[in-house]
Amino acid sequence: MKLNKTRLNKKANLLSIWWFAVLVLIGVAVVIATSIFYSSYIDVRKAESEILANNLAKCLNVQIVENEKFLDTFDIFEECRLNKDVFSKGSPYFISIISTNQDAMKEAGPYKFGNNALETDCEIKKQAKSAEKYPDCTQKMVLIKTTKNEKLLLTIFAVSNNDGKDVSGGENE
């Protein structure tokens, strides 16, 4: 019986060494995966500006066509569910909307919201060969036919310079 207990103890010791080795290996893998994840940088400025322009186009289409509201008669933040604090002075976002009546050739706007300096930064980025740290800009033109058979051309210019920090509208720490 002593012989069997000695064999069991050796097997148990051998098993516990492998058990700790597996635990250490899993721990190292988790640390490496976490560091790779948090050290990577993903630039989402272009996607944000495109999403902002597309959502504004959809919202303005609904408000102008279905609800017969025009840009000078409704609150774009309320109707399009935009957080007004995100578009405050110094924010990483900017939007500009110009409405052109195609029938009367009458232009309204530009209606501008957000950080106006980003509009200038977009012009600089267009002229520069390389400008990685500048904001990404999206221009979208939408032709809308109103219930009064007027053709409105909306030119939506959206800019994002969000570098991944908190955009909840609160104070950045």
Secondary structure, DSSP 8 states (H G I E B T S, - for coil): -HHHHHHHHHHHHHHHHHHHHHHHHHHHHHHHHHHHHHH-----HHHHHHHHHHHHHHHHHIIIIIS---GGGS-HHHHTT--GGGGSTT-SEEEEEEEEETTTTEEEEEEEEE-THHHHHHHHHHH-S--TTS-EEEEEEEEEE-TTS-EEEEEEEEEE---SS--SSS---
